[in-house]
């Protein structure tokens, strides 16, 4: 049994929903403004280009590598360590006047001026057409996911709950993606996968809340809708906190010890889990309440024949 569930919480979450709505609105406006003005810093998965991973025999200063490449015609080269100070990852854009093999061999030749024992560990090439298709298909994947969730929640619960869940998922997605835009973090396929994972995590948390709200609407006959929703959130608070904290602990380990390859992936999930937990309480539930959800909407439909039989009883 979750130890947090042994406590009888009685926080007035929905009493603060106006403040939460203002905060969420501000965050979304900042995220949308950043996406509109700055856009996303797409990785070569989306833009196309060349990725070269090399290993030096001794630790190397990134500034020296960067200056060497910039002074030899590769002005857009992005240089970073990849795990250790000996491993270097180099990202390049599209060079139409050079073939892919020429780019990698030229890069290796330049780096050998610094360390004759440097070796190339990996080379990846992505064309601009492929990158454009990935952007289109990635966006379509998110839209189809949201549409499928809308249908699922409508069939399982009620359309006001469905709209509440979609509002929460849009909220989480916009803020997470906007976070990457605002800080200029690279957005690649691993981050896109993290955004889709955030949608799934947030939906799971929202479904748990909605299940409890539906049950309590049938049990708590004397309380109004706000009291029922507020009580439901308090009842699953222990489960929500424990799930979020344990998930964040794993993600923090990935962030600090997982290496550069999944660094941004971990960041996206950390932001998404925090925002998703918040939105399950203040966005999904509050939206359903604002749309007028009530006990009558969740009562099972009584068959006309059954009602007639009851009326004819002596």
C-alpha positions as CSV (number, residue, x, y, z in Angstrom):
1,X,0.0,0.0,0.0
2,X,1.3,3.4,-0.9
3,X,2.2,5.1,2.4
4,X,1.2,8.5,1.0
5,X,-2.4,7.2,0.5
6,X,-2.7,6.6,4.3
7,X,-3.1,10.4,4.8
8,X,-6.4,12.1,4.4
9,X,-5.5,15.1,2.2
10,X,-7.9,17.9,2.0
11,X,-6.2,20.5,-0.2
12,X,-8.4,23.0,-2.1
13,X,-6.9,22.5,-5.5
14,X,-9.8,23.8,-7.5
15,X,-10.0,26.9,-5.3
16,X,-6.7,27.9,-6.9
17,X,-7.7,27.0,-10.5
18,X,-8.1,30.7,-11.6
19,X,-4.5,31.4,-10.5
20,X,-3.4,28.1,-12.2
21,X,-5.2,29.1,-15.4
22,X,-3.4,32.5,-15.5
23,X,0.0,30.7,-14.9
24,X,-0.7,28.2,-17.6
25,X,-1.9,30.8,-20.0
26,X,1.3,32.9,-19.5
27,X,3.5,29.8,-19.9
28,X,1.7,28.8,-23.1
29,X,1.9,32.3,-24.5
30,X,5.7,32.4,-23.8
31,X,6.1,29.0,-25.5
32,X,4.0,29.9,-28.5
33,X,5.8,33.3,-28.9
34,X,9.2,31.5,-28.8
35,X,8.1,28.9,-31.3
36,X,6.8,31.7,-33.6
37,X,9.8,34.0,-33.3
38,X,12.7,31.6,-32.7
39,X,11.4,28.3,-33.9
40,X,13.1,25.0,-33.0
41,X,16.7,24.2,-33.3
42,X,16.2,21.0,-35.3
43,X,18.9,18.4,-35.3
44,X,20.2,16.8,-38.5
45,X,17.5,14.2,-38.2
46,X,15.1,16.9,-39.5
47,X,17.3,19.4,-41.3
48,X,19.7,17.0,-43.0
49,X,23.4,17.1,-42.8
50,X,26.4,15.1,-41.5
51,X,27.2,13.8,-38.1
52,X,30.7,12.6,-37.3
53,X,31.9,11.0,-34.1
54,X,35.6,10.7,-33.5
55,X,37.9,9.6,-30.6
56,X,41.1,11.3,-29.7
57,X,44.0,9.5,-28.0
58,X,44.2,12.3,-25.4
59,X,41.6,14.7,-24.0
60,X,41.0,17.6,-26.4
61,X,39.8,21.2,-26.0
62,X,36.5,21.7,-27.9
63,X,37.4,25.4,-28.7
64,X,40.5,24.2,-30.6
65,X,38.5,21.7,-32.6
66,X,35.8,24.3,-33.3
67,X,38.3,26.9,-34.5
68,X,40.1,24.4,-36.7
69,X,36.9,23.5,-38.5
70,X,35.5,27.0,-38.8
71,X,38.8,28.3,-40.3
72,X,38.7,25.5,-42.9
73,X,35.3,26.1,-44.5
74,X,33.0,24.4,-42.0
75,X,31.6,27.6,-40.3
76,X,28.4,25.9,-39.2
77,X,30.1,23.0,-37.4
78,X,28.7,22.2,-34.0
79,X,31.3,20.5,-31.7
80,X,30.6,18.8,-28.4
81,X,31.9,16.1,-26.2
82,X,30.1,12.8,-26.4
83,X,30.5,11.1,-23.1
84,X,34.3,11.7,-22.4
85,X,36.7,14.4,-23.1
86,X,38.3,12.2,-25.7
87,X,35.1,11.6,-27.6
88,X,33.9,14.4,-29.9
89,X,30.7,14.7,-31.8
90,X,30.6,17.1,-34.8
91,X,27.4,18.1,-36.6
92,X,27.5,19.7,-40.0
93,X,24.9,21.1,-42.3
94,X,24.4,20.4,-46.0
95,X,27.3,21.0,-48.4
96,X,26.1,20.6,-51.9
97,X,29.5,21.1,-53.5
98,X,30.9,18.1,-51.6
99,X,30.0,14.4,-51.5
100,X,29.3,12.7,-48.2
101,X,32.5,10.7,-48.4
102,X,34.5,13.8,-49.1
103,X,33.1,15.6,-46.1
104,X,34.0,12.8,-43.7
105,X,37.5,12.3,-45.1
106,X,38.1,16.0,-45.1
107,X,37.0,16.3,-41.4
108,X,39.2,13.4,-40.4
109,X,42.2,14.9,-42.3
110,X,41.8,18.2,-40.5
111,X,41.5,16.5,-37.1
112,X,44.6,14.5,-37.6
113,X,46.5,17.8,-37.6
114,X,45.8,17.9,-33.9
115,X,46.1,14.2,-33.1
116,X,47.5,11.8,-35.6
117,X,45.9,8.9,-33.8
118,X,42.4,10.2,-33.9
119,X,39.9,7.6,-35.2
120,X,36.5,8.0,-36.7
121,X,33.8,6.0,-34.8
122,X,30.7,6.9,-36.7
123,X,29.4,8.9,-39.7
124,X,25.7,9.5,-40.4
125,X,24.3,11.3,-43.4
126,X,20.7,12.6,-43.6
127,X,19.4,14.3,-46.8
128,X,17.3,17.4,-46.6
129,X,14.3,15.7,-48.2
130,X,14.4,12.9,-45.6
131,X,14.6,15.5,-42.9
132,X,11.6,17.4,-44.2
133,X,9.6,14.2,-44.3
134,X,10.5,13.5,-40.7
135,X,9.2,16.9,-39.6
136,X,5.9,16.4,-41.4
137,X,5.5,12.8,-40.2
138,X,6.5,13.8,-36.6
139,X,3.9,16.5,-36.5
140,X,1.3,14.2,-38.0
141,X,2.1,11.6,-35.4
142,X,1.3,14.0,-32.6
143,X,-1.9,15.2,-34.2
144,X,-3.1,11.6,-34.8
145,X,-2.3,10.7,-31.2
146,X,-4.4,13.6,-29.9
147,X,-7.3,12.6,-32.1
148,X,-7.2,9.0,-31.1
149,X,-7.1,10.0,-27.4
150,X,-10.1,12.3,-28.0
151,X,-12.1,9.4,-29.3
152,X,-11.0,7.0,-26.6
153,X,-11.8,9.3,-23.7
154,X,-15.1,10.2,-25.2
155,X,-16.2,6.6,-25.5
156,X,-14.9,5.6,-22.0
157,X,-16.1,8.7,-20.1
158,X,-17.9,11.7,-21.5
159,X,-17.1,14.3,-24.1
160,X,-16.4,17.0,-21.5
161,X,-13.8,14.7,-19.9
162,X,-12.4,14.1,-23.4
163,X,-12.1,17.9,-24.1
164,X,-10.4,18.3,-20.7
165,X,-7.8,15.6,-21.4
166,X,-7.1,17.1,-24.8
167,X,-6.7,20.5,-23.3
168,X,-4.2,19.0,-20.8
169,X,-2.2,17.2,-23.5
170,X,-2.0,20.3,-25.8
171,X,-0.9,22.3,-22.7
172,X,1.8,19.8,-21.9
173,X,3.0,19.4,-25.5
174,X,3.2,23.2,-26.2
175,X,5.1,24.0,-23.0
176,X,7.5,21.1,-23.4
177,X,8.3,22.0,-27.0
178,X,8.3,25.7,-26.2
179,X,10.9,25.0,-23.5
180,X,13.3,23.6,-26.1
181,X,12.6,26.6,-28.4
182,X,13.2,29.1,-25.6
183,X,16.5,27.6,-24.5
184,X,17.7,26.8,-28.0
185,X,18.1,23.1,-27.2
186,X,18.4,20.7,-30.2
187,X,15.1,19.0,-31.2
188,X,15.8,15.7,-32.8
189,X,14.0,12.3,-33.1
190,X,14.8,11.3,-29.5
191,X,13.1,14.5,-28.3
192,X,10.1,13.8,-30.5
193,X,9.9,10.3,-29.0
194,X,10.0,12.0,-25.5
195,X,7.2,14.3,-26.4
196,X,5.0,11.4,-27.5
197,X,6.0,9.6,-24.2
198,X,4.9,12.7,-22.3
199,X,1.5,12.6,-24.0
200,X,1.1,8.9,-22.8
201,X,2.3,9.7,-19.3
202,X,0.0,12.7,-18.9
203,X,-3.0,10.8,-20.3
204,X,-2.4,7.9,-17.9
205,X,-2.4,10.3,-15.0
206,X,-5.5,12.1,-16.3
207,X,-7.4,8.8,-16.7
208,X,-6.6,7.9,-13.1
209,X,-8.1,11.2,-11.9
210,X,-11.1,10.8,-14.2
211,X,-11.8,7.3,-13.0
212,X,-11.9,8.5,-9.4
213,X,-14.1,11.5,-10.3
214,X,-16.6,9.2,-12.0
215,X,-16.8,6.8,-9.1
216,X,-17.2,9.7,-6.6
217,X,-20.0,11.3,-8.6
218,X,-22.0,8.1,-8.1
219,X,-21.1,7.8,-4.4
220,X,-21.1,11.4,-3.1
221,X,-24.7,12.4,-3.7
222,X,-24.9,15.5,-1.5
223,X,-21.7,17.3,-2.7
224,X,-21.6,19.6,-5.6
225,X,-19.4,19.0,-8.7
226,X,-16.5,21.1,-7.5
227,X,-16.4,19.3,-4.1
228,X,-16.5,15.9,-5.8
229,X,-13.7,16.8,-8.2
230,X,-11.6,18.3,-5.4
231,X,-12.1,15.3,-3.2
232,X,-11.2,12.9,-6.0
233,X,-7.9,14.7,-6.7
234,X,-7.0,14.5,-3.0
235,X,-7.8,10.8,-2.9
236,X,-5.3,10.0,-5.7
237,X,-2.7,12.6,-4.6
238,X,-0.5,10.0,-2.9
239,X,-0.4,7.8,-6.0
240,X,0.3,10.8,-8.3
241,X,3.1,12.2,-6.2
242,X,4.8,8.8,-5.7
243,X,4.6,8.0,-9.4
244,X,5.9,11.3,-10.4
245,X,8.8,11.3,-7.9
246,X,10.0,7.8,-8.8
247,X,9.8,8.6,-12.5
248,X,11.8,11.8,-12.0
249,X,14.5,10.0,-10.0
250,X,15.0,7.6,-13.0
251,X,15.1,10.6,-15.4
252,X,17.6,12.5,-13.3
253,X,19.9,9.5,-13.4
254,X,19.5,9.4,-17.2
255,X,20.2,13.1,-17.4
256,X,23.4,13.1,-15.3
257,X,24.8,9.6,-16.2
258,X,23.1,8.7,-19.5
259,X,25.5,10.6,-21.8
260,X,25.0,13.2,-24.5
261,X,23.0,10.9,-26.7
262,X,19.9,10.9,-24.5
263,X,20.6,14.2,-22.7
264,X,17.8,16.1,-24.4
265,X,15.6,13.1,-24.3
266,X,15.8,13.1,-20.5
267,X,15.3,16.9,-20.4
268,X,12.1,16.6,-22.4
269,X,10.7,13.9,-20.2
270,X,11.6,15.7,-16.9
271,X,9.8,18.8,-18.1
272,X,6.9,16.7,-19.4
273,X,6.4,14.7,-16.2
274,X,6.4,17.9,-14.1
275,X,4.0,19.7,-16.4
276,X,1.9,16.6,-17.0
277,X,1.3,16.0,-13.3
278,X,0.3,19.6,-12.8
279,X,-2.1,19.6,-15.8
280,X,-3.9,16.4,-14.6
281,X,-5.0,18.4,-11.6
282,X,-5.4,22.0,-12.8
283,X,-6.1,21.7,-16.6
284,X,-7.9,18.4,-17.3
285,X,-10.1,18.4,-14.2
286,X,-10.7,22.1,-14.2
287,X,-11.6,22.2,-17.9
288,X,-14.2,19.4,-17.4
289,X,-15.6,21.3,-14.4
290,X,-15.7,24.5,-16.4
291,X,-17.6,22.8,-19.2
292,X,-20.3,21.8,-16.7
293,X,-19.7,18.2,-15.9
294,X,-22.1,16.9,-13.3
295,X,-23.4,13.7,-11.7
296,X,-26.3,13.5,-14.2
297,X,-23.8,13.2,-17.1
298,X,-22.2,10.1,-15.6
299,X,-25.3,8.3,-14.4
300,X,-26.0,5.1,-16.3
301,X,-28.9,5.4,-18.7
302,X,-32.0,3.7,-17.4
303,X,-33.9,1.5,-19.8
304,X,-37.4,2.4,-20.5
305,X,-38.7,-1.1,-20.0
306,X,-37.0,-1.4,-16.6
307,X,-38.7,1.8,-15.5
308,X,-42.1,0.6,-16.7
309,X,-41.7,-2.7,-14.7
310,X,-40.9,-0.7,-11.6
311,X,-44.0,1.5,-12.0
312,X,-46.3,-1.5,-12.5
313,X,-45.2,-3.2,-9.3
314,X,-48.1,-3.3,-6.7
